[in-house]
């Protein structure tokens, strides 16, 4: 009986520690789902993926204080 109560106590502590994390995860997934549905209703693509297919290129200049002059 003592072993059973020990396992039960460990399981209760484990659940107590994990409960806030799981509640937060569920809340964030709900918010993400609501935002995705609202974006879909508006008929727009998310702004973060609009320019994803075109990489941004910039001219690269060597570091002015570098010992390697190119």
Backbone torsions as a table, in degrees:
resi	resn	phi	psi	omega
1	UNK	NA	-36.4	-179.4
2	UNK	-63.7	-39.3	179.0
3	UNK	-64.6	-42.2	179.0
4	UNK	-61.2	-43.7	179.6
5	UNK	-66.7	-33.5	176.8
6	UNK	-65.8	-46.3	177.1
7	UNK	-61.8	-39.7	179.4
8	UNK	-65.1	-40.5	178.8
9	UNK	-65.7	-42.4	178.2
10	UNK	-64.2	-42.6	178.7
11	UNK	-63.5	-39.6	178.8
12	UNK	-65.9	-42.6	177.2
13	UNK	-64.5	-40.7	178.1
14	UNK	-61.4	-44.6	178.5
15	UNK	-65.6	-37.7	179.6
16	UNK	-64.6	-36.5	179.3
17	UNK	-75.1	-39.5	-176.2
18	UNK	-80.6	-22.1	-174.9
19	UNK	-57.5	-47.7	179.3
20	UNK	-63.9	-36.8	179.1
21	UNK	-66.0	-43.7	179.9
22	UNK	-68.1	-36.4	177.3
23	UNK	-65.5	-41.5	177.9
24	UNK	-65.4	-39.5	178.2
25	UNK	-63.9	-43.8	178.8
26	UNK	-63.3	-39.5	179.3
27	UNK	-65.7	-42.7	179.4
28	UNK	-66.8	-38.0	177.3
29	UNK	-64.8	-37.5	178.2
30	UNK	-65.2	-42.8	-180.0
31	UNK	-65.0	-43.1	177.8
32	UNK	-60.2	-41.9	179.4
33	UNK	-64.1	-41.4	178.5
34	UNK	-65.3	-41.8	178.0
35	UNK	-64.8	-40.7	179.1
36	UNK	-64.5	-41.7	178.0
37	UNK	-65.5	-40.9	178.8
38	UNK	-65.3	-39.0	178.5
39	UNK	-65.8	-39.6	179.3
40	UNK	-65.9	-39.2	178.8
41	UNK	-65.0	-33.4	179.1
42	UNK	-75.7	-19.2	177.7
43	UNK	79.5	22.5	-179.6
44	UNK	-112.3	159.9	172.8
45	UNK	-91.3	149.6	177.2
46	UNK	-60.1	142.7	-175.6
47	UNK	-66.0	-25.4	-178.9
48	UNK	-70.9	-23.2	-178.2
49	UNK	-103.5	0.2	-176.7
50	UNK	-65.2	-43.5	-178.0
51	UNK	-103.3	18.6	-174.7
52	UNK	-70.7	-28.5	-177.0
53	UNK	-78.0	-17.7	-177.8
54	UNK	-111.7	107.6	-179.8
55	UNK	-70.2	147.0	179.1
56	UNK	-87.3	124.8	178.4
57	UNK	-115.5	144.0	179.3
58	UNK	-136.4	152.2	177.0
59	UNK	-68.7	132.9	-178.1
60	UNK	-100.4	125.6	177.5
61	UNK	-109.0	141.1	177.6
62	UNK	-68.5	154.8	179.2
63	UNK	-65.1	129.6	-174.3
64	UNK	-61.4	-37.2	-177.4
65	UNK	-88.8	12.0	-177.0
66	UNK	-74.8	147.7	177.8
67	UNK	-80.2	-20.4	-179.8
68	UNK	-91.9	104.5	179.1
69	UNK	-86.8	120.6	178.6
70	UNK	-117.0	NA	NA
